């Protein structure tokens, strides 16, 4: 898929105020500092579509972007925040869970994980929550340029072994690097296939 147009639509913290269109949505989520904004900018070939922030936890709203005028890319807040008060943190968690439970347009989620780290409990817990709520998702490993190819294999293998303690099979996954444009075509092709399958279903 070639992205010809990418435009910001709206930001808000209430699911009810999300766009009313029936366009398919793909939600990107991950812990703070996992490289989500950089990944979104890489996928859309826009330098600053999603604002990258030096301070973790900057994306605290549901951000909708219209891609090629026929699907929405949704940039969601991280589910692990830095420098946010305890009471606020619960609010973020709530509207993230509301989004996933209420948004019928959602096709699948992409959970971003830094490939250099072993599985963090918050990531595993969030994937389990998605599974229990019947929400399809893929894992996107970020920052692959920071490791050599063999180390990438080893890290993914280690991740698989831990996830397979909970899951019957490894969730679908992609290996990416925003600085080196790695994985861009794979992710976009996957979204394109899902979009095409949905068009077949609705005819």
Secondary structure by P-SEA (a helix, b strand, c coil): ccccbbbbcccccccccccccccbbbbbbbccccaaaaaaaaaacccccbbbbccccccccbbbbbccccbbbbbbcccccccccaaaaaaaaaaaaaaaaccccccbbbbbbcccccccaaaaaaaaaaaaabbbbbbbbcccccccaaaaaaaaaaaaaaaaacccccccbbbbbcccccaaaaaaaaaaaaaaaaaaaac
